Amino acid sequence: MATAVWDRDGKGAVPTGATSFWKAGHAPTLIAAFLYFDLAFMVWVLLGPLAPMISKTLALTPAEKGLMVATPTLAGAFLRVVNGLLVDRIGPKLSGAISQVIVIVGLFVAWYMGVNSFEGTLALGVILGFAGASFAIALPLASRWYPPEHQGKAMGLAGMGNSGTVLAALFAPMLAKIFGWNAVLGLACIPLGIVFVAYMLMAKDAPNPPAPKKMVEYLEPLKFADAWWLMAFYSVTFGGFVGLAASLPIYFTDQFGLTPIVAGYCTAACVFAGSLVRPMGGALADAIGGLKALMMVFVVAALALAGVAFATTLPVALGLFVVAMLALGTGNGSVFQLVPQRFQAEIGVMTGLVGMAGGVGGFYLASSLGFAKQFTGSFTSGFLIFAGLALLALLGVLAVKTKWRATWNTGARI
């Protein structure tokens, strides 16, 4: 069987063409990227499942609870840009190692010293932002090994690490009940340390990395409207996913009076749905085109979130959240099928920029739900506004699809 070759510079470093997906790249690196991303996401949203207990101990208001769980999201958003620059300057493997050490040390210090104030939770949230910024490292680490026709699957599998939010929702409330919520911060260092060792042994930077550029050149993509559109789409898909992952434990305890552990189970079910379909979203986008996939995603997400705004029973709300998360998770994979098609040479910084936009969207959703609850006594307005944003994103896709399909000559479906 004849086998063509491809790499990001066209020099034939990575096999592809007739080669199957698992032979087209570097499987150990893909697995390492997933593990790093998975555990990083676990601790990134850790304050969400612990929020009911932390807020009780520290007597936080609904707005303070919303800001507490939203702070890691915002910090991670801006740190993703930093990590995107580091990936292109020093390589993804070393960038990931530095970020992991910062998170492990930060959690250990927080456990040892204790978190005793609202300000302390915000400071911890900034440290956890480094975990959320793993997105800008793990995806380029995997993506650079794979050719265009396998980008959706590679980015989807690496990105499925957002399933780490399920681990936080399942185990953090249970461990907090047994050992206390502050102890959970120290316990999290154990799996993080194990994954760090595995990452250092398995991960490998792809050959022929992009040549170093002047710092200002890394922001060149922002001169193009396509970059801003991709950032806007991801602010809704990923912003909705991570915003809900951080906020649902608070929603379920406040809205339906669930215990933190039961609220964690409900959150885990929703988050698992969104995480599971991310690689399927990438594969779907490979098959039918990322734009067509996104159009379906935004319609379903808008309808589900609007329905949640008026849900009066737990089964209805839970079912609608699962549908919304399935749509948003599919959208995450779809957006990152498109990013390398347009910005392959700038994949590191574009991953950071698009990831930043997703984090900003998550910060908005999580914090707005807290403010909506405090000032209106209900979460309704927060969900309705975000549903409206999904519809605006749909209009954006309709506005650019014809031009993108006519001008992006990548050989892959758009």
C-alpha positions as CSV (number, residue, x, y, z in Angstrom):
1,M,0.0,0.0,0.0
2,A,1.4,3.3,-1.0
3,T,1.8,5.8,1.8
4,A,2.1,9.5,1.4
5,V,3.8,11.6,4.0
6,W,3.0,14.9,5.6
7,D,4.2,17.2,8.3
8,R,3.4,20.8,9.2
9,D,6.3,22.1,7.0
10,G,5.7,19.7,4.1
11,K,9.0,17.9,4.8
12,G,7.6,14.4,5.3
13,A,8.4,13.9,9.0
14,V,5.1,12.3,9.9
15,P,3.5,9.4,8.0
16,T,0.0,9.9,6.7
17,G,-2.0,9.5,3.5
18,A,-3.2,5.9,3.4
19,T,-1.8,5.3,6.9
20,S,-4.4,4.7,9.6
21,F,-5.0,7.2,12.4
22,W,-3.0,5.2,15.1
23,K,0.0,4.9,12.8
24,A,-0.1,8.5,11.5
25,G,1.2,10.1,14.7
26,H,2.7,9.3,18.0
27,A,0.4,7.4,20.3
28,P,2.4,7.7,23.5
29,T,2.3,11.5,23.2
30,L,-1.4,11.5,22.5
31,I,-2.0,9.4,25.6
32,A,0.3,11.6,27.7
33,A,-1.5,14.7,26.4
34,F,-4.9,13.2,27.4
35,L,-3.7,12.2,30.9
36,Y,-2.2,15.6,31.6
37,F,-5.3,17.4,30.3
38,D,-7.6,15.0,32.2
39,L,-6.0,15.6,35.7
40,A,-5.4,19.3,35.0
41,F,-9.1,19.7,34.3
42,M,-10.0,17.7,37.4
43,V,-8.3,20.3,39.6
44,W,-9.2,23.3,37.4
45,V,-12.9,22.9,38.4
46,L,-12.2,21.5,41.9
47,L,-13.7,24.6,43.6
48,G,-17.1,23.9,42.0
49,P,-17.9,20.5,43.7
50,L,-16.4,21.9,46.9
51,A,-18.4,25.2,46.7
52,P,-21.4,24.2,48.8
53,M,-19.1,23.2,51.7
54,I,-16.6,26.1,51.3
55,S,-19.5,28.6,51.1
56,K,-21.0,27.2,54.3
57,T,-17.7,27.4,56.1
58,L,-16.8,30.9,54.9
59,A,-20.4,32.2,54.8
60,L,-20.2,33.3,51.2
61,T,-23.0,35.1,49.3
62,P,-24.4,33.7,46.0
63,A,-22.4,36.3,44.1
64,E,-19.2,35.3,46.0
65,K,-19.8,31.7,45.3
66,G,-20.2,32.5,41.6
67,L,-17.0,34.5,41.5
68,M,-15.1,31.8,43.5
69,V,-15.9,29.1,41.0
70,A,-15.4,31.4,38.0
71,T,-12.0,32.7,39.0
72,P,-10.0,29.6,37.9
73,T,-11.8,29.8,34.6
74,L,-10.8,33.5,34.0
75,A,-7.2,32.9,35.2
76,G,-7.0,29.9,32.9
77,A,-8.3,31.9,30.0
78,F,-5.5,34.5,30.1
79,L,-2.8,32.0,31.1
80,R,-3.7,30.0,28.0
81,V,-2.3,32.8,25.8
82,V,0.9,32.7,27.9
83,N,1.1,28.9,27.4
84,G,0.4,29.2,23.7
85,L,3.4,31.5,23.4
86,L,5.6,29.2,25.5
87,V,4.6,26.2,23.3
88,D,5.9,27.9,20.2
89,R,9.0,29.2,22.0
90,I,10.2,26.3,24.2
91,G,8.0,23.4,23.0
92,P,4.8,21.8,24.4
93,K,6.5,19.2,26.6
94,L,8.6,21.6,28.7
95,S,5.7,24.0,28.9
96,G,3.5,21.3,30.2
97,A,6.1,20.2,32.8
98,I,6.4,23.8,34.2
99,S,2.7,24.2,34.4
100,Q,2.2,20.9,36.2
101,V,4.8,21.7,38.8
102,I,3.2,25.1,39.6
103,V,-0.2,23.5,40.1
104,I,1.1,20.7,42.3
105,V,3.1,23.1,44.5
106,G,0.2,25.5,44.7
107,L,-2.2,22.9,45.9
108,F,0.2,21.5,48.4
109,V,0.8,25.0,49.9
110,A,-3.0,25.7,50.0
111,W,-3.6,22.4,51.8
112,Y,-0.7,23.0,54.3
113,M,-1.5,26.6,55.0
114,G,-5.2,26.3,54.8
115,V,-7.8,28.5,52.9
116,N,-9.6,30.6,55.4
117,S,-11.2,33.5,53.5
118,F,-13.0,34.5,50.4
119,E,-9.8,36.2,49.2
120,G,-8.0,33.0,49.8
121,T,-10.3,31.1,47.5
122,L,-9.7,33.7,44.8
123,A,-5.9,33.3,45.2
124,L,-6.3,29.5,45.0
125,G,-8.4,30.0,41.9
126,V,-5.6,31.9,40.2
127,I,-3.2,29.0,40.9
128,L,-5.8,26.5,39.5
129,G,-5.9,28.7,36.4
130,F,-2.5,27.2,35.5
131,A,-4.3,23.8,35.3
132,G,-7.0,25.2,33.0
133,A,-4.3,26.7,30.8
134,S,-3.1,23.1,30.1
135,F,-5.5,23.3,27.1
136,A,-3.0,25.4,25.2
137,I,-0.3,22.8,25.8
138,A,-1.9,19.4,25.6
139,L,-3.7,20.1,22.3
140,P,-0.6,21.3,20.3
141,L,1.5,18.6,21.9
142,A,-0.8,16.0,20.2
143,S,-1.9,18.0,17.1
144,R,1.6,18.6,15.8
145,W,2.0,14.9,15.2
146,Y,-1.1,14.5,13.0
147,P,-2.0,15.4,9.4
148,P,-5.0,17.4,8.4
149,E,-7.3,14.5,7.7
150,H,-6.8,13.2,11.3
151,Q,-6.8,16.6,13.1
152,G,-10.4,16.3,14.3
153,K,-9.8,12.9,15.9
154,A,-6.4,13.8,17.4
155,M,-7.6,17.0,18.9
156,G,-10.8,15.3,20.0
157,L,-9.1,12.5,21.8
158,A,-6.6,14.8,23.5
159,G,-9.3,17.2,24.3
160,M,-11.4,14.5,25.9
161,G,-9.2,15.2,28.9
162,N,-12.0,17.6,29.9
163,S,-13.6,14.5,31.3
164,G,-11.4,15.2,34.4
165,T,-14.3,17.4,35.5
166,V,-16.2,14.2,36.0
167,L,-13.6,13.0,38.5
168,A,-13.8,16.2,40.5
169,A,-17.6,16.1,40.6
170,L,-17.7,12.4,41.6
171,F,-14.9,12.2,44.2
172,A,-14.3,15.7,45.6
173,P,-17.6,15.9,47.6
174,M,-17.2,12.4,48.9
175,L,-13.6,12.9,50.1
176,A,-14.6,16.3,51.6
177,K,-17.2,14.6,53.7
178,I,-14.7,12.1,55.0
179,F,-11.6,14.2,55.4
180,G,-12.8,17.8,55.1
181,W,-12.8,20.0,52.0
182,N,-9.3,21.5,52.7
183,A,-7.8,18.0,52.8
184,V,-9.0,17.4,49.2
185,L,-6.6,20.0,48.0
186,G,-3.7,17.9,49.4
187,L,-5.1,14.6,48.2
188,A,-5.3,16.0,44.7
189,C,-1.5,16.2,44.6
190,I,-1.2,12.4,44.6
191,P,-2.7,11.7,41.2
192,L,-1.2,14.8,39.8
193,G,2.2,13.6,40.8
194,I,1.7,10.2,39.2
195,V,0.6,11.7,35.9
196,F,3.5,14.1,35.9
197,V,5.9,11.2,36.0
198,A,4.0,9.4,33.2
199,Y,3.9,12.6,31.2
200,M,7.7,13.1,31.4
201,L,8.3,9.5,30.3
202,M,5.8,9.3,27.5
203,A,5.4,12.7,25.9
204,K,7.6,13.7,23.0
205,D,7.7,17.0,21.0
206,A,6.9,16.5,17.3
207,P,9.8,16.9,14.8
208,N,10.2,20.1,12.7
209,P,8.6,22.5,15.2
210,P,7.9,26.0,13.9
211,A,10.9,28.4,13.9
212,P,11.0,30.9,16.8
213,K,9.5,34.3,15.9
214,K,9.5,37.7,17.4
215,M,7.0,38.0,20.2
216,V,4.7,40.4,18.3
217,E,4.5,37.9,15.4
218,Y,2.7,35.4,17.6
219,L,-0.4,37.7,17.6
220,E,-0.5,38.0,13.8
221,P,-3.6,35.7,13.7
222,L,-5.6,38.5,15.4
223,K,-5.3,40.6,12.2
224,F,-7.7,38.1,10.6
225,A,-11.4,38.1,11.2
226,D,-11.4,34.2,11.0
227,A,-9.4,34.1,14.3
228,W,-12.0,36.3,16.0
229,W,-14.9,34.2,14.7
230,L,-13.3,30.9,15.9
231,M,-12.7,32.5,19.3
232,A,-16.3,33.6,19.5
233,F,-17.6,30.2,18.6
234,Y,-15.4,28.6,21.3
235,S,-16.5,31.1,23.9
236,V,-20.0,29.6,23.6
237,T,-19.2,25.9,23.2
238,F,-16.4,25.6,25.7
239,G,-17.5,28.5,27.8
240,G,-20.9,26.8,28.2
241,F,-19.2,23.5,29.0
242,V,-16.8,24.7,31.7
243,G,-19.1,27.3,33.1
244,L,-21.8,24.6,33.7
245,A,-19.2,22.2,35.1
246,A,-18.2,24.7,37.7
247,S,-21.7,26.0,38.5
248,L,-23.9,22.9,38.5
249,P,-23.0,21.8,42.0
250,I,-24.2,25.2,43.3
251,Y,-27.3,25.1,41.1
252,F,-28.4,21.6,42.2
253,T,-27.8,22.3,45.9
254,D,-29.5,25.8,45.8
255,Q,-32.3,25.0,43.4
256,F,-33.3,21.5,44.5
257,G,-31.8,21.2,48.0
258,L,-29.5,18.3,47.1
259,T,-26.6,17.3,49.3
260,P,-23.2,18.1,47.9
261,I,-22.5,14.4,47.1
262,V,-25.8,13.9,45.2
263,A,-25.2,17.2,43.5
264,G,-21.8,15.9,42.5
265,Y,-23.3,12.8,41.0
266,C,-25.8,14.9,38.9
267,T,-23.0,17.2,37.8
268,A,-20.8,14.2,36.9
269,A,-23.6,12.8,34.7
270,C,-23.9,16.1,32.8
271,V,-20.1,16.6,32.4
272,F,-19.5,13.0,31.4
273,A,-21.9,13.5,28.5
274,G,-20.1,16.6,27.3
275,S,-16.7,15.0,27.7
276,L,-17.6,11.8,26.0
277,V,-18.7,13.4,22.8
278,R,-15.8,15.7,22.3
279,P,-13.8,13.3,20.1
280,M,-17.1,12.3,18.4
281,G,-17.5,16.0,17.7
282,G,-14.1,16.1,16.0
283,A,-14.9,12.9,14.0
284,L,-18.3,14.3,13.0
285,A,-16.7,17.5,11.9
286,D,-14.1,15.5,9.9
287,A,-17.0,13.7,8.2
288,I,-19.5,16.5,7.5
289,G,-17.5,19.6,8.1
290,G,-17.0,21.7,11.2
291,L,-19.4,24.5,10.1
292,K,-22.3,22.1,9.6
293,A,-21.6,20.5,12.9
294,L,-21.5,23.8,14.7
295,M,-24.8,24.9,13.2
296,M,-26.5,21.8,14.7
297,V,-24.7,22.4,18.0
298,F,-25.8,25.9,18.6
299,V,-29.4,25.2,17.8
300,V,-29.6,22.3,20.3
301,A,-27.6,24.1,23.0
302,A,-29.8,27.2,22.8
303,L,-33.0,25.2,23.0
304,A,-31.7,23.1,25.9
305,L,-30.4,26.1,28.0
306,A,-33.6,28.0,27.4
307,G,-35.6,25.0,28.6
308,V,-33.4,24.7,31.8
309,A,-34.3,28.3,32.6
310,F,-37.9,27.3,33.2
311,A,-37.4,23.7,34.5
312,T,-39.2,23.1,37.8
313,T,-38.3,19.5,38.5
314,L,-34.9,17.8,38.9
315,P,-35.4,15.1,36.2
316,V,-36.4,17.7,33.6
317,A,-33.5,20.0,34.5
318,L,-31.0,17.1,34.6
319,G,-32.2,15.8,31.2
320,L,-31.9,19.2,29.6
321,F,-28.4,19.8,31.1
322,V,-27.3,16.4,29.6
323,V,-28.6,17.5,26.2
324,A,-26.9,20.9,26.4
325,M,-23.6,19.3,27.5
326,L,-23.8,16.8,24.6
327,A,-24.2,19.7,22.2
328,L,-21.5,21.8,23.7
329,G,-19.0,18.9,23.9
330,T,-19.7,18.2,20.2
331,G,-19.1,21.9,19.5
332,N,-15.7,21.8,21.3
333,G,-14.5,19.1,19.0
334,S,-15.9,20.8,16.0
335,V,-14.2,24.1,16.6
336,F,-10.9,22.4,16.9
337,Q,-11.4,20.6,13.7
338,L,-11.5,24.0,12.1
339,V,-8.7,25.8,13.9
340,P,-5.8,23.7,12.3
341,Q,-7.4,24.0,8.8
342,R,-7.0,27.7,8.9
343,F,-4.0,28.3,11.2
344,Q,-1.8,25.2,11.1
345,A,1.4,27.2,11.2
346,E,0.2,29.2,14.2
347,I,-1.5,26.3,16.0
348,G,0.2,26.9,19.3
349,V,-0.8,30.5,19.7
350,M,-4.2,30.0,18.1
351,T,-4.9,27.2,20.6
352,G,-4.1,29.7,23.4
353,L,-6.2,32.5,21.9
354,V,-9.2,30.3,21.2
355,G,-8.8,28.6,24.6
356,M,-8.7,32.0,26.2
357,A,-12.0,32.9,24.6
358,G,-13.5,29.7,25.9
359,G,-12.3,30.5,29.4
360,V,-13.8,34.0,29.2
361,G,-17.1,32.5,28.2
362,G,-16.9,30.1,31.1
363,F,-16.1,32.9,33.5
364,Y,-19.1,34.9,32.2
365,L,-21.5,32.0,32.6
366,A,-20.4,30.9,36.1
367,S,-20.2,34.4,37.5
368,S,-23.5,35.6,35.8
369,L,-25.4,32.7,37.3
370,G,-24.2,33.7,40.8
371,F,-25.2,37.4,40.3
372,A,-28.5,36.4,38.8
373,K,-29.3,34.3,41.8
374,Q,-28.3,37.0,44.3
375,F,-30.1,39.9,42.6
376,T,-33.1,38.2,41.1
377,G,-33.5,35.2,43.4
378,S,-33.4,32.9,40.4
379,F,-30.9,31.4,37.8
380,T,-33.4,32.0,35.0
381,S,-31.9,35.2,33.4
382,G,-28.4,33.7,33.4
383,F,-29.4,30.7,31.4
384,L,-31.6,32.7,29.0
385,I,-28.8,35.1,28.2
386,F,-26.4,32.3,27.4
387,A,-29.0,30.6,25.2
388,G,-29.2,33.9,23.3
389,L,-25.5,33.9,22.9
390,A,-25.7,30.5,21.3
391,L,-28.2,31.8,18.8
392,L,-25.9,34.7,18.0
393,A,-23.1,32.2,17.4
394,L,-25.4,30.3,15.0
395,L,-25.9,33.5,13.0
396,G,-22.1,34.0,13.0
397,V,-21.6,30.5,11.4
398,L,-24.2,31.3,8.8
399,A,-22.4,34.6,8.0
400,V,-18.9,33.0,7.4
401,K,-19.6,29.5,6.0
402,T,-19.7,30.4,2.3
403,K,-16.5,32.4,2.4
404,W,-14.6,29.8,4.5
405,R,-15.6,27.0,2.2
406,A,-14.5,28.9,-0.8
407,T,-11.1,30.1,0.5
408,W,-9.8,27.4,2.9
409,N,-8.1,25.0,0.5
410,T,-7.0,22.3,3.0
411,G,-8.4,19.1,1.4
412,A,-10.5,18.5,4.5
413,R,-14.2,19.1,5.0
414,I,-15.1,22.6,6.2
